[in-house]
Amino acid sequence: MVDERTGKAGVVMGHEGPYVQLRPPCGGLEWDVPPDALRHPSQAEGLSAKVAVANGRWGR
């Protein structure tokens, strides 16, 4: 999902109160996002996140 407030992509990790918790695709700290500020990633955003994860696995 993409946080429309910041443009950052993240993986949904859960819900905490009224918020959805996202974590960066390559790991890191979760952040809270109101559900109305979420959207599905475009094809380009989804591919970019997948490439970042793959690069992280290969140490680039």
N, C-alpha and C positions, 0 to 999 in steps of 0.2 A: 504494500500500500504506500501511498505518497501523502505526506503531510503537506497540505496545500498552503499552510502558513509559511513554511520554510522551503518547500520544494524537495525536501529530503525523503528518500525512499527508505522503507523499513519493513521488517517482518513482524506481523502481529504476534505478540507474546501472550496477551491476555487482556483482561479488563480490570480496572481498579476504580471503583465508584462509577462516576459518569464518564470516565475516560478509557480510551483504548491505549494499550501500551505497545509501542513499536521499539524495535532494536535494529541498529544498522545491519545490513546484510553480512558484513564481515565481522560482526561482533562488536561489543561495546556496551555502553550504558543505555538503558531503556529511557524513553521519554513518553510523556502523556500527551495524547491528542484528543480533542473533542471529536466525537464520531462525525459531526457535520463538516469537519475539516479534512476528512479522508477521501481519497479517490483511488481508483485502480491506476496502476502505472501504464503509460503508453508503451507501445512495443519497444521504442528506443530506450526508455527508462528501464524497462524490465531487462532488456539485453545488457545494458550498461551495468546493472546490479549483478547479473550473472557473471559477466566478465570480471568484475571486481572480486567476486568470491573465488573464481577460478584462479585469478592472478595471486590471490592471497594463499591459496593452496600450494602454488608453485614457487612462492617466494619472490615474486617480482614486484 
